[in-house]
Structure formats: structure tokens, C-alpha cells
Amino acid sequence: MTDWSYLLLSGSIYALGFLGLFAITLLPLRTFLVLRRNSYLWHASGTGKTALLVVALVAIAAVSLSIPPLAKVFRCLTETYCGANRASGWFFLAFIGVFYFAFELFSSVVLLVARWVSRVAT
């Protein structure tokens, strides 16, 4: 029988892998929607401008950090050798999922603080 730590680790890798699979499309789309939805912060205060610029920079960083694992996933799908074991493709997708999760978490916190500061300032 398999122990719980192994099940937790493999389950989290698969969950992040599925998130990474969807994040390939979601990251640019969510970036556009987040910036468009919160565009009123650009005129609200200097903190709002800074928050939108930080979110845009974090999105650019997440997309640029996702490119090498995405290339490895593409190689896994098109070549015979994928990596050290069968789960290498899932690891690469899990990295993309981590980048997407970090983007969502960071953008939510930064924009929440910017909204709070702009509400206090008015």
C-alpha cells in the first residue's frame, strides 16, 4: 500500500499539471481581463498606476518563465524521449501551473491593496 506522503505529492503534481495545462491559455487571457477590469485604478491614484504596472510586469515574468517548460512539454509530445521518467511532462506542466497560481495570488493581493488605498484616499 502507498503511504499518504506519496499520494499527496503525486496528487499535487497532477493537480498543478492540470492547472498548467489550462494556464497555457488562461495566463494571457486573465492578464488582459485583470488589467481591463481594474483600469479605473490608473486614474484613481499613484498607487493604482503602480499596482497595474506591477501586475503587468508579473504577468510578463510568468509568461516568460513559462516558455522553457512549455517548450519541454512540446518536446515530450513530439519526440520519443521526454525525460528521466514518465512523469516528466507532468512536472513541466506543474511548473507552468505554479507560475499561473503565483500570478493569480500576487495580482489579487496587489490589486486588493490598491483598491483599499484608493478607497481610503477618496
C-alpha positions in Angstrom: 0.0 0.0 0.0 1.2 3.5 -0.7 1.8 6.0 2.1 0.0 9.3 2.3 3.0 11.5 1.6 3.5 9.9 -1.8 -0.2 10.2 -2.6 -0.2 13.9 -1.5 2.9 14.7 -3.6 1.7 12.9 -6.7 -1.8 14.3 -6.3 -0.4 17.9 -6.1 1.8 17.4 -9.1 -1.1 16.1 -11.1 -3.3 19.0 -9.9 -0.7 21.6 -10.7 -0.1 19.8 -14.1 -3.8 20.2 -15.0 -3.7 23.8 -13.8 -0.6 24.3 -16.0 -2.4 22.7 -18.9 -5.2 25.3 -18.7 -2.8 28.1 -17.7 -1.1 28.0 -21.1 -4.3 29.7 -22.4 -5.5 31.3 -19.2 -2.4 33.4 -18.3 -2.6 35.8 -21.2 -6.4 35.9 -21.1 -6.6 36.5 -17.3 -3.9 39.2 -17.6 -5.9 41.1 -20.2 -9.1 40.7 -18.1 -7.5 41.8 -14.9 -5.9 44.9 -16.4 -9.1 45.8 -18.3 -11.3 45.3 -15.2 -9.1 47.4 -13.0 -8.2 50.1 -15.5 -10.0 52.7 -13.4 -7.1 52.4 -10.9 -4.9 54.1 -13.4 -6.7 57.4 -12.8 -7.5 56.8 -9.1 -4.1 57.3 -7.6 -0.4 56.8 -8.0 -0.7 53.6 -6.1 -3.2 52.4 -8.7 -0.8 53.1 -11.5 2.0 51.3 -9.6 -0.3 48.3 -9.0 -1.3 48.0 -12.6 2.3 48.2 -13.7 3.4 45.6 -11.2 0.6 43.2 -12.3 1.7 43.7 -15.9 5.3 43.0 -15.0 4.4 39.9 -13.0 2.3 38.7 -16.0 5.2 39.2 -18.3 7.5 37.4 -15.9 5.1 34.5 -15.6 4.7 34.1 -19.3 8.4 34.4 -20.0 9.2 31.9 -17.2 6.6 29.5 -18.7 8.2 29.4 -22.1 11.0 26.9 -21.3 8.7 24.4 -19.6 6.2 24.8 -22.5 9.0 24.0 -25.0 9.8 20.9 -23.0 6.2 19.8 -22.9 6.1 20.3 -26.7 9.2 18.1 -27.0 7.6 15.5 -24.8 4.6 15.3 -27.1 6.6 15.2 -30.3 9.8 13.2 -29.5 10.4 9.7 -28.2 12.4 10.8 -25.2 10.7 13.0 -22.8 12.7 13.0 -19.6 14.0 10.8 -16.8 10.7 9.1 -16.3 7.1 9.0 -17.5 6.1 11.9 -15.3 8.5 14.5 -16.8 5.7 16.1 -18.8 3.6 16.4 -15.7 6.5 18.1 -13.9 6.9 20.6 -16.7 3.1 21.3 -16.7 3.2 21.6 -12.9 5.8 24.4 -13.2 3.5 26.3 -15.5 0.7 25.8 -13.0 2.9 27.2 -10.2 3.7 30.3 -12.3 0.0 30.8 -13.1 -1.0 30.3 -9.4 1.6 32.7 -8.3 0.4 35.3 -10.8 -3.2 34.9 -9.7 -2.2 35.2 -6.0 0.1 38.1 -6.5 -2.2 40.1 -8.7 -5.1 39.5 -6.4 -3.2 40.8 -3.4 -1.6 43.8 -5.2 -5.0 44.9 -6.6 -6.8 44.4 -3.3 -4.3 46.7 -1.6 -4.5 49.2 -4.5 -8.3 49.3 -4.2 -8.1 49.6 -0.5 -5.6 52.5 -0.7 -7.6 54.3 -3.4 -10.8 53.9 -1.4 -9.2 55.4 1.7 -7.7 58.2 -0.3 -11.0 59.4 -1.7 
